[in-house]
Amino acid sequence: MMVGFIAVFAAIVYKVNDSSRRAAVGLSTASPVEARIALPPGYRVTATALDGDRALLTLAAPDGSASLLLVDLASGAALGRYTLEPGQ
């Protein structure tokens, strides 16, 4: 019975600490973020990389060229666009 009590107490402490940690880093437990990311017509996403609240999308153009799109995940706003060109 004592082990069960300790397990319940540990679960409560874990939940309280997890909630306060999420609030400290700005994560909301209420609802997920919904945002639209506008891609140029004909482009498709071939790879992604996450860094905190940003995502780097690798895009393939209809002509076969590639570009990078840096996006703010909270708003869906483009922070930067980078065209990849062959080296000389």
N, C-alpha and C positions, 0 to 999 in steps of 0.2 A: 504494500500500500504506500509505503514511503517512496519507493521508486516511481510509482505512478504520479504521486504528488510533485516530485521533483521534475518529472517530464512535463507535466502541465505547466508548472511555473516557468520552466525553461522556454516552452513554446510561447507563453505570454511575453516574456522578456524579449524574445526574438522578434515577435510581431511589432512590439513597441519600438525597438531599435530600428527595424527595417522601415517603418513608417516615418520616423524622424530623419533617417538617412535620406529617404526619397525626398522629403520636404527640403532638406538642406541643399541638395543638388538640383532642386527645381523640378523633380519628377512628380507628376500628378497621378494619383491612384484613382481619380474620379472618372475620367474618360480618355480614350485614345485621341491622338492628334489626327485630324483629317486635313490633308492639303493636296492640291493638284500641282503637278510639275509639268510645265508646258515644254514639249519637245518640238523641234522643227518638223515640218511635214516630211514623211518618208524616213526619218531617222529611227533607229531602234537601239535599245540598251543592250550592250554586249557584256558589261561587267560593272560591278559596284564595289565601293570601299567605304566603310563608315569610320568617322572620327568624331566622337562625341555627338554633337547636335548637327553635324554636317555629313553630307554624302557626296562622294565623287563618282559620277556616272560616266562610263566610257560609252560613247555613242558611235554607231556605224551609219554613215551617210549612204544615200542611194547610189552614189558614184563610187563607193568603196573606200573613201577616205574616212579617217577617224577623228574624233574630237572628244574633249573632256568637258563635263558640266559639273561645277561645284554648286551644291544646293543646300540651303538652310532647311533642315527637316521640320522645324516648327511651323514655318510659313509656306514652304514650297518655293520660295524666291530663289532665283539664280544669283549666286554670289560672284560667279566668274565663268567665262567660256574660253576654252583653249583649243586652238586648232593644231592638230599634229601634222607636221610636214616632214617629208624625208630629208635627212641630213645631206649636206653638200660636200 
